[in-house]
Amino acid sequence: MANANLRPILIVMMLFLAYLLWVEWQQDYGPQPAAPVSAPAPAPVPVPADGAVPSIADAADLPAMSAAPDAAMPALAGSSEAAAAAQPAAARTLITVRTDVLELRIDPLGGTVVDSQLLSYPVELSTPEDKVHLLNDRAGRYHVAQSGLLSTDAAPNHTTAFTFERDDYELAAGQDTLVVPLRWTDSDGRTVVKRFQFKRGAYDIAVSFDIKNAAGSPWVVSRYDQLQKAPPGDEGGAGFNNPERYSFDGLGFYSPADGLEKLDFDEASSDAYDLTTSEGWLAMIQHYFFVAWIPPQAEQAKFTSTLVNSASGPRAIARVVAPPVTVAPGAEQQIDSTLYVGPKLQDELEAIAPGLDLTVNYGIFTVFSAPLFWLLSKIHDVVGNWGWAIVLLTVLIKLAFFKLTEAQYRSMARMRKLQPRMEKLKERYGDDRQALSQAMMKMYKEEKVNPLGGCLPILVQIPIFIALYWVLLESVELRQAPFILWIDNLSVRDPYFILPLLNAVFMIATQRLTPMVGMDPLQRKMMQAMPIVFSVMFAFFPAGLVLYWATNAGLSLAQQWYITRKIEREA
């Protein structure tokens, strides 16, 4: 009985461990970034001692005008703008904007968002004043959101100096929206007001260009939005305790036809993205958070990726360029898009743009992970604690598979009854494996026993186990979520290793309930080592995941005890 009983448990454990090792192997020895294929490096720009980087690179990071073959790449329009561009962002006055969830800094040079803090998300619980920065213009962490207009005539782009009324804005109590205007005017009477509109409790920002043409000729302009980001280093380190190691970090492009396509930073140039579509968007995605530009859904825009060099190193660019519009003399035109800077809040993203919830990196297990997260969030709505929600979800999963598990143990019980006959068959046929196999299959048929009955129910559950692993690893809702007592953060390891030890106790107790008679010495040693192996491995996993496994192990122990006793009473 033990041989048949413990083998499926061994299979599950080994498969899951093999999956985790495969993920680790892919990180260490998978395809490595290719040498960047990029535009020629511009003339060196001095980088200040404090590490600040100019908000502007060179003409290489300005797109060509979409669907306008005669359009030339715009240049700096005047000496004042060129002088401003030569200054690092740290040397210029930046506009600070505070809402209830965001604090941003906007560079008047181009109206570029050069810094953002997520006020509800500290980097570490021990330092709540240190918030997560998504956008940043510091050397080595360069990540900015740019937008502008392209034209064969003068037009403000992300290299152009805007004028502004104030350098500090804050969403007041009782105020639902906050508007930050920047203004540009040329000598021919053309005027552009670039507006950032913030909403209370929202991470999506409406960005509009209010265009007024007071010149004597039509003005053809095209809006572009782009994200620039330096390839990240391995700041989080290696190992199972670093969730960022397994989460995607790179560029994302969405289209209704292809869904979300992800590009690593080296692919931004070597395998560049190029697609014209409506209802699309682009993003820079990382663990838990992302930044995205979302053009109007009906707009047939051109999405591309590229890589440029700067004095501080290469930068990947995800870009969207809208088709040109013509503003007649004396006419006005408004051009809009949306900038999202925030967490991957799954319940809110779909309402902002179709497919935006795909930024949550469940990978190939999305078909299982998405429903599991939905159920987990509904349980959380009732109990108000993510830890208890994990416990109750585990209970529901065990209940859902109870009949399968009962069938598994009944099959094992039948196999146990056949154990003496199997030993006699082994003695009778000796080393004649073919005859032994035929005799055993005949016995199984006569007794109506399925030798795989103990394995299949557990194998069915493997995708769910791995899918829940990704839910607990990827859901920002569980980031820094407290449970009880010593566990104040489910997204990092158990500080006292109590949950891994508890899981080991449950596994050992399960083994004691299942005698290992009939198991060959190698299998016996592997099974005895499993609690130790998993305890060491789980010691570095997020506490939320270990809570699930420990709860599952405890419930499995209770379930095995109950079903085994029930079968014995029936016998």
N, C-alpha and C positions, 0 to 999 in steps of 0.2 A: 504493500500500500504506500509505504513511504516513498519508494522510488517514483511511483506515478504521481504521488501527492506533491512532493517537493519540486519535481522537475519543472512544472509550469511556473512556479514562483521563481525558480532559478532563471528560467527563460526570460521572464519579465524583467527581473533585475539586470540581467546581462544586456538585454536589448536597450534598456533605458541608459545604462552606463555606457554602452557602445555609442548611443546617440549623442550623449554629452561629450564623449571623447572625440567623436567625429566633428562636432562643432568647434571644439578646441583645436583640433588638427587643422581645420579650414582657416582658423584665425592665424595659426603659426606658419603653416606650410602651404596654404592655398595660393591661388594666383596673386602675385605681388604687383604693386603699382608699376606701370611702365614709366619709362622716362617721359616727362611731360613734352608734348608737342605743342608749342605755343607760339604766339606772336613774338617777333624780335624784342629783346629787352629794351626799354626806353633808356635814355640817358639817366645815369644815377641821380637820385634825389636824396639829399642828406636826410638821415633819420635822426631826430633829436635824441638826446641822451636819455630822456624819460621813456623812450620806446614808442611814442606816438607816431602814427603814420598819416601822411596827408590823405585827405578824403578823396583825392583825385589821383588816378594813375596817369595815363596819357591817352592819346587818341585811340589806342588799341582797345580800350574798354568802352568806346562809343559805338553803337550799332549803326549800320547803314539804314536808310529809310526804306521801310517795307513797301513793296509794290510800286516803287517810284524809280524807274531805271535811271533817270537823269539826276537823281538826288546825290549830292556830294556829302561826304562825312563832315558834320559841323565841326568848327574849331572854336577856340575861345574868341568871343566877340569883341572884346575890348581890352585895353591895357589894364584897366582897373580890375577886370575879372582875372586876367592873367596874373596880376600881382597877388590877388587873393588866393589863387590856386597854388601859388608857390609857398604859401604859408601852411604849416601843419595845422590840423584841426585844433590841437591844444592851444595854439596861439591865437585862435579866433574866438569870438563870443558865440557860444552855443545856446540854443533855445531849449530850456528845460520845460517839460510837460509832465504833470502828475495827475493821474486819475486814481480811482480807488484800487485798481489792480495793476497799473503800469506806471513806470517812470521812464520817459524817453528823453533823449537829447538829439535835437535836429540841428544840423550844420546849415547855416544860411547859404553856404556855397553849394548850390544845387538842390537845397532842401533835402539833403541826404540824412536818413536816420542812422546815426553813428553809435548809439548806445541805447540799450533797453534793459530795464530791470523788471522782473516779475515779482511784485510786492507780496504775493501770497505763497511764494516758493523760495524759502531759504536754501542755500547750498547745503548747509549742515544744521541739524536741530540745535547743536551746541552753540552756534553763532547765528541766531535768528536775524541779526541786522545785516548779514552778508547775503544778498539776494542773488538768484540766478540771473546771469547776464546772457542774453541771446545775441544781441547785436553789440559789437565792440570794435573800436578802431585802433586797438593796441596791436603792436607788432607781435606776430605769432598767433594772434587770436582774431585777426581781421575778419569782420563779418558785418557788412553794411547793406542797407536797402536803399536803392537809388531809383529815381524816375525822372523823366524829362520829356521834352518835345524835340522832334527832328524836323528840319526844314532846309530848303535850299536858301531861304532868307535867314535872317537872324531869328533865333528862337532859344528859349532857356532850356538847357539840359543840366546834367548833374555836375558840369564844370562851371556853371554860371552863378554869379553872385546875385542873390535876392536881397531886397530890403525887408525889414520887419519892424513891427510896432513895439513889441516887448520881447524880453528874453526869458520870461518866466510866466508859466500858465499853470493853474491848478483847478481841478474840478471841485467846485464848492459844494457844501452840504445842501441837498435838495436840488442840485443841478444835474440834469440827465445827459446833457451834451456839452462838448467843449470844442471850439473851432480855433485853429491856429492858422492865420493867413500869412503868406509870403508874397511879395510883389516884385514884378519885373516889368520894365518899360524900355522900349528902344527909341531912337531918335526919329523914327518914322511914325510914331504914334501907336505902335502895337503894344498891347498890355496883356500880361498874364498874371493871374492871382492863383497861386498854388495853395490849396486849403487842405489841412488835416482835420478831420472831424472824429472826435473820440466820444464813446458812449459809456455810460456807467455800467460797470460789471462786465465789459466786453473787451476782447482782445483783437477784434477786427476793427480796422481804422479805414474810414472812407477817405480816399485821396482824390482830389479833383483839380483840374486845370480850368479856370474860368478865363476864356480867351476873348479878347475884344480887338477887332481890327479897325483902327482909325486911319490906316494907310490908304493910298489911292489905288491899290492893286490887290487881287485875291491873295490870300495867305494859305499855302498848303502846309499842313503840319501833321505829324504822326506821333502818337504817344508811345513811349517805351517804359517798361518797368524791368528792373533787374536786381538780382542779389549777387553780391560778391562775397566769397569766403576763402580764407586760406585753408589748405588741407590741415586737418587737426593732427596733433601729435598723440602719442600714447600716454597721456597724462594720468589716466586712471590706473595704469599698470596692467598686469596680466592676472590670469587666474579666474576661478569660478566666482570669486567675490567681487568682480568688476562687471556689473550688468552691461555697461557701455561697450564692453568688449564684444558682446554678442548682438547688440542692436545696430541697425543700419545707421550710418552717418555719411550723408552725401546729398546728391541732387535728386529731385523727384519731379516728374512731369506727368500730368494727367490729361487724358483725352477720353471721350466716351467710347471710342472704338477700341483703344488699347488698354484702358484702365491706367493704373499707376505704373510708370516705368521708372526704375531707380538706376542711377548712374553713380559709381564711385568717382572720386575726384580725378583719378587718372583718366577715366572714360569721358570726362567733360570735353576732351580734345581728341583723344585717340579714337573714340567711338562716339563722336559728338551727336547730340540730339538735334533733329531738324524736322519740324512738323507744323503745318498750318491747320488749325482746327478751331471750332467754336466750343464753348462750354469746357474750356481747359483751364489749367492753372499750373504754376510752377512753385517749387519749394526747396529750401535747404532743411533737411530732416536730420534729427539726432535723437538720442534716447530721451523719451518723455516730452520733448518740445520740438517746435519747428517754426520757421518763418516762411510765409508764402505771399506771392502776388496773385491776385485773382482778378482778371479782366472781366468786363461785362460778358455775361454768358452767351449772348447772341453774336458777339463780335468774332469774326474770322481773323484770328491773330496768329502770328508766326512765332513759334517757340523754338529756341535754340540754346545750345550750351557751347562754351568755349573755355579756353584757358589762356590767361595772359600773365606775363611776368612783370614784376615791379621791383623796385629797389629792395623791398623787404621779402621778396620771394614770390612764388607762383600763387595765383588766385583763380579759383573756378568761378565762372559766371553762368548763372541761369537767367535767361532773358526772354521777354515777350515784347514783340513790336506790333502795334496795331496798324491797320490799313490807314492811309492818309485821308484826311478830311480837308475840305476847302472852306475857308471862312471868307465870305465876300466882304468887300469894303463897307465899313459901317456896321457889319454884323457881329454877333456874339455867338460863342459856342462853348459848351461845357463838355469836358472829357473826364470820365471817371474810371477808377479802379479801386480795389480793396487790398490793403496790406494786413496780413494776420501775423501777429507776434505773440506766441503764447504756448500753452500746454496742449497736449493731445486729449482734450476732453471729448470723449466719444459720443456723449449724448447731445453735444452742441454743434459738432463740426459739420454734420450733414446738412443742417439748416443754413450754414454759411455758404457752402458750395457743394455740388454733387461730387462724391468721391473723396471729400476731404478727410473723412474718417479712415481712409486707407493708409494714412500716414502712420497709423498704429501698426507696428511691424509684427504681425502674427505669422507672416510667411505662408508656407503651404498648409498650415493648420488653421487658417482663418475660418474655414467652414465649420470647424469645431470650436475654435476659441471665441469667435464673436457671440454665438449663442450662450456659451458658458459665462462670458463677461456680463451679458445682458441679465442672466439669471442671478449672478453674483451681485450685480448692482441693485436688482430688485429686492434681494434679501437684505442688502445693506440699508435700503430705504426703510425697512421695517425695524431692524435691530440697531441701526445707527453706529455699528462698529465693524470695520472690515475684517478684523480677526475672527469675530463670531460669525460673520458672513461666510468666511472660508470654512469654518467648522461645519456650519449648517449645509453648505453646498456639498461638502464631502459626505455628509449623512444622506443627502438626497441622491447623490451618485451611487452610494452603496445600496440604497433602497431600490433604485432603478435597475440595478444589476443583481438584486437578491435572488431572483429565480434562476438566473444563469449560474450564480455562485452555488446555489443549492443543487442544481443539476451537476455541477462540477464535483461537489463532495459526494453526491450519490454515485457518480461514476467511479470516483476513487474508492468508495466503500465496496462496490462490486469488484473492482480490481483487487482490493485487499482480500476478499473471499477467495479469489482465484489464485492468490499467491502460492498456496501449497501445491496446487496443480501445475503452476508454472515452474516451480522448482523441480517437480518430478519430470516434466517435459525436458528441462535442461539436462537432468541426469540421463534421461533416455537417449537423447540425440547427441549429447556431447558437443563436439566441434562442428557437427553438420548444421550450419546456420540456416541453409535453405530449408531443410526438413523441419527444423525447429520453428522457423517463421511460418511455414505452412500449417503446422500443428497448432500453433498459437492462434492464427487467424481463424482456423476451424473452431477452436474453443470459444473465441470471442463471438463468432456467429451463432453458435449453439446457445450461449448464455446471454445473447443480445446485449453485449457490452461494446461500447465504442472506446478504443484505447486513447483516442484524442479528446474524449469528453472532458478530461481534466485540463486540457490546454486551451481549447478554443474559447471558452468564456473569458479567460484572462486576456488572450490575444485581442479579443474584440475591444477591450478597455484600453489598450496601449495608446491609440490615437488620442483618447480623451485625457489620459494622464499627461502626455506631452503637450496637448493643447492648453491644459490648465497651467502647465509650467510656463508657457509663453504669456498667458493672461497675467499671471502673478509677476512676471519679469517686465512686461511692457506697459502695464496700465498705470498712467500717472496718478490716477485716483488713489492707488495704494501706496504711492510714494510718501515716505515718512509718516504713514498712518500708524497710530498707536494701537496696541491690543490691550493687554492687562499686565499688571505687576511689572516685571523687569523688562518686558518687551514694549519699548516705546517707539519702535520704528520697524514695521514689517518689511521694509525694502532693503534692510541690511542684515547681516548675520546676527544670530542670537549671541549677545555679549557674554553669556555664561555657559553656552553650549548645552543648555538643559534640554531643549527640544531634540537635538540630535541624539543625546543620550536616551531620552524617553523613547525615541523611535527604535533605538537599538534594543532596549528592554522589551518592547513589543515584538520585535522580530525574533529575539531569543526565545520568548515565551511561546511564540507560534511554532518554532522549531521543536520545543519540548512537547507540545501537543501532538506533534507529528513525528513519531519515531522513525529513525533513518535505516531501519532494517531493509536489507535487499539493495541498498545503494552501494555502488562501487566506491572504493576509498577516495578517488579523485573528486567525485561529486560530493562525498561527505565533507571533505576538507573545504571545498568551495562554499558549500552551504554554511558551514560553521564560521567561515571568514566573512560572509556577507554582512552581518550586523556591524562588524568592525569597519569594513570598507565603506559602507554607506554612512556610518557615523562620522568618519573622517571627512568624507566628501561633503556631507550635509553641513558640517561645521562651518563651511565657507559660503553656503547658499543663503539667499535672503530668508529671513525668519518666516515670512508669509508662506514660502514654498515648503519649508521644513514643517511648518504647522500643518499644512495639508497632508504631507507624507506621514507625520506622526499620528494625526487623527485617523488617516486611512489605515495605518498599521494597527492602531488600537481597535478600530471597528472591525477590521479583518480578523483579529484575534477573537473578539467577542462573537463574531459571526461564525467562525470556524467551530468554536466551543459549542455554540447553540445548535448548529446544524448537525455536528457530529453526534451530540447527545440525542438529538431527535431521531437520527437514523438508527442509533443503537437501541432506543426504546421501541421503534417500529420493528426492529429485528427480533 
